[in-house]
Amino acid sequence: MKSVTAIIHKGEKFFIGECLEVDIITQGNTIDEVLSNLKEAIALYFENEDIEKLSLPKEPAIAVPIVVE
């Protein structure tokens, strides 16, 4: 089992979730819904791949807010 990192933020109408390691973005009305949508999309993305052979990062990414003045 591998893990990937997701960033979730509040858009104007929906929560937006995106996976940092692969190009997957989804949305949902709640955080739980967007997490469920992300899990489903990621599973479909890797459906025909042996996930153990993929070279995903071993350490999780860190999301840091940056203020630009």
Sequence and secondary structure as in RCSB ss.txt:
>XXXX:A:sequence
MKSVTAIIHKGEKFFIGECLEVDIITQGNTIDEVLSNLKEAIALYFENEDIEKLSLPKEPAIAVPIVVE
>XXXX:A:secstr
     EEEEE SSSEEEEETTTTEEEEESSHHHHHHHHHHHHHHHTTTS GGGS   SS          
